[in-house]
């Protein structure tokens, strides 16, 4: 079952109109709550890496004065609400750095 992380009733109603329902929580107190699950909402990057998929709602036409406010379903529709999914994976910095250095060496033509 998907997890919906939000304190905004309008968002939950909009998701329901899209056929999306799930367990609604306002705050993640333990990463186990979302580990390996599909999560709808905005998460810090470290928590997003715990989820299987994070789905956010983009509002490309949202007026600046409405940012940060609890929007109604109608306001969300007017703002062009749409879903965008992400998969975030945790990589360990040393592994990342070594791989990045290896790729850079392959990309730089050798002088000789």
KOLMIRO-208093 format. One record per atom (N, C-alpha, C): residue in one letter; y, x, z. Coordinates in steps of 0.1 Angstrom, whole numbers, padded with zeros to 4 digits, always signed. Layout:
<nodes>
AYXZ...
</nodes>
This chain:
<nodes>
X-0012+0008+0000X+0000+0000+0000X+0012+0009+0000X+0022+0006-0009X+0034+0014-0009X+0042+0013+0004X+0051+0022+0006X+0060+0023+0018X+0074+0021+0013X+0082+0012+0019X+0096+0011+0015X+0104+0016+0027X+0111+0026+0025X+0120+0032+0035X+0134+0028+0033X+0139+0019+0041X+0152+0014+0039X+0157+0005+0050X+0170+0005+0053X+0176-0004+0063X+0184-0015+0055X+0183-0014+0042X+0191-0023+0034X+0183-0035+0029X+0187-0047+0034X+0179-0059+0030X+0181-0062+0015X+0192-0060+0010X+0194-0062-0005X+0185-0054-0013X+0183-0042-0009X+0173-0033-0017X+0159-0039-0016X+0155-0043-0004X+0141-0048-0002X+0140-0061-0011X+0150-0069-0011X+0149-0082-0019X+0149-0078-0034X+0157-0069-0038X+0157-0065-0052X+0143-0059-0056X+0137-0051-0048X+0123-0046-0050X+0114-0058-0051X+0115-0067-0042X+0106-0079-0043X+0107-0086-0056X+0119-0087-0061X+0121-0094-0074X+0115-0086-0086X+0113-0073-0084X+0106-0064-0093X+0091-0065-0091X+0086-0072-0082X+0072-0073-0079X+0067-0062-0070X+0076-0055-0063X+0072-0044-0054X+0074-0048-0040X+0062-0048-0033X+0062-0051-0018X+0054-0039-0011X+0056-0039+0001X+0049-0029+0009X+0053-0029+0023X+0048-0019+0031X+0052-0018+0045X+0067-0013+0045X+0075-0020+0052X+0090-0016+0053X+0092-0009+0066X+0098+0003+0065X+0102+0010+0077X+0116+0015+0075X+0123+0016+0086X+0137+0020+0084X+0139+0035+0087X+0129+0041+0093X+0131+0055+0096X+0117+0062+0097X+0115+0074+0091X+0103+0081+0092X+0103+0090+0104X+0094+0086+0114X+0093+0094+0126X+0082+0105+0125X+0073+0103+0116X+0062+0112+0115X+0058+0113+0100X+0057+0125+0094X+0053+0126+0080X+0040+0119+0077X+0032+0117+0086X+0019+0110+0084X+0021+0096+0078X+0033+0090+0082X+0036+0077+0077X+0036+0076+0062X+0040+0087+0055X+0041+0086+0041X+0032+0096+0033X+0025+0104+0040X+0017+0114+0034X+0007+0108+0024X+0008+0113+0011X-0001+0109+0000X+0002+0095-0005X+0013+0088-0001X+0015+0075-0005X+0027+0074-0015X+0028+0062-0021X+0039+0059-0030X+0050+0054-0021X+0062+0060-0021X+0073+0057-0012X+0085+0052-0021X+0091+0041-0017X+0103+0036-0023X+0114+0039-0013X+0124+0047-0018X+0136+0050-0009X+0141+0064-0011X+0150+0068-0003X+0156+0081-0004X+0151+0089+0007X+0145+0101+0004X+0139+0110+0014X+0145+0124+0013X+0146+0131+0024X+0149+0145+0023X+0138+0152+0016X+0142+0163+0009X+0132+0170+0000X+0119+0174+0007X+0120+0178+0020X+0108+0182+0027X+0099+0171+0029X+0104+0159+0032X+0095+0147+0034X+0090+0142+0021X+0098+0143+0010X+0094+0139-0003X+0082+0146-0007X+0081+0159-0003X+0069+0167-0007X+0056+0162+0000X+0057+0154+0010X+0046+0148+0017X+0040+0136+0010X+0049+0129+0003X+0045+0117-0004X+0038+0120-0017X+0030+0111-0022X+0024+0113-0036X+0035+0112-0046X+0043+0101-0045X+0054+0098-0054X+0065+0092-0046X+0077+0095-0050X+0089+0089-0044X+0097+0082-0055X+0099+0069-0053X+0106+0061-0063X+0120+0058-0057X+0130+0061-0064X+0144+0058-0059X+0150+0047-0068X+0160+0041-0063X+0167+0031-0071X+0181+0038-0075X+0183+0039-0088X+0195+0044-0093X+0205+0033-0096X+0217+0035-0094X+0228+0025-0096X+0239+0031-0105X+0236+0033-0118X+0246+0041-0126X+0259+0035-0128X+0261+0022-0126X+0274+0015-0127X+0280+0011-0114X+0276+0017-0103X+0281+0014-0090X+0295+0018-0088X+0304+0009-0084X+0318+0012-0082X+0319+0022-0070X+0328+0031-0070X+0329+0041-0059X+0331+0034-0046X+0339+0024-0045X+0342+0017-0032X+0329+0010-0026X+0319+0008-0034X+0307+0002-0029X+0296+0012-0024X+0298+0025-0027X+0289+0035-0022X+0287+0035-0007X+0275+0036-0003X+0272+0036+0012X+0272+0022+0018X+0274+0012+0010X+0274-0002+0016X+0261-0009+0013X+0258-0019+0022X+0246-0027+0020X+0249-0037+0009X+0242-0035-0003X+0245-0043-0015X+0236-0055-0015X+0241-0066-0021X+0233-0078-0024X+0225-0075-0036X+0215-0084-0039X+0207-0083-0051X+0217-0084-0063X+0226-0093-0063X+0235-0095-0074X+0244-0082-0076X+0249-0076-0066X+0256-0064-0067X+0248-0052-0073X+0235-0052-0069X+0226-0042-0074X+0224-0044-0089X+0222-0056-0093X+0220-0059-0107X+0232-0055-0115X+0244-0059-0110X+0257-0055-0117X+0259-0040-0118X+0253-0033-0108X+0254-0018-0108X+0243-0012-0117X+0235-0020-0124X+0225-0015-0133X+0213-0009-0126X+0209-0015-0115X+0198-0010-0107X+0186-0007-0116X+0180+0005-0114X+0168+0008-0121X+0160+0018-0113X+0147+0018-0115X+0138+0027-0107X+0136+0040-0114X+0135+0051-0106X+0132+0064-0112X+0122+0071-0102X+0111+0076-0107X+0100+0082-0099X+0100+0097-0099X+0097+0103-0088X+0096+0118-0087X+0084+0122-0080X+0079+0133-0084X+0068+0140-0076X+0073+0153-0072X+0073+0156-0059X+0079+0168-0053X+0067+0176-0047X+0066+0188-0050X+0055+0196-0044X+0061+0208-0036X+0055+0211-0025X+0060+0222-0017X+0054+0235-0023X+0062+0245-0025X+0057+0258-0028X+0061+0268-0018X+0054+0278-0015X+0057+0288-0005X+0066+0298-0012X+0077+0301-0005X+0087+0310-0011X+0082+0323-0017X+0074+0330-0009X+0069+0343-0014X+0060+0341-0027X+0052+0331-0027X+0044+0328-0039X+0054+0325-0051X+0064+0316-0048X+0073+0313-0059X+0081+0325-0064X+0085+0333-0055X+0093+0345-0058X+0085+0354-0067X+0072+0357-0063X+0063+0366-0071X+0061+0360-0085X+0058+0347-0085X+0055+0341-0098X+0068+0341-0107X+0080+0339-0101X+0092+0339-0109X+0095+0353-0114X+0092+0363-0106X+0094+0377-0110X+0085+0381-0122X+0072+0376-0121X+0063+0378-0132X+0067+0372-0145X+0072+0360-0144X+0077+0352-0156X+0089+0360-0162X+0098+0364-0153X+0110+0371-0158X+0106+0384-0166X+0096+0391-0161X+0092+0403-0167X+0086+0400-0181X+0079+0389-0182X+0073+0385-0195X+0084+0381-0205X+0095+0375-0200X+0106+0370-0208X+0116+0381-0213X+0116+0392-0206X+0126+0402-0209X+0119+0412-0219X+0124+0414-0231X+0118+0424-0240X+0119+0438-0234X+0108+0445-0236X+0107+0458-0230X+0114+0468-0240X+0123+0477-0234X+0129+0487-0242X+0120+0499-0243X+0119+0505-0254X+0110+0517-0253X+0111+0525-0265
</nodes>
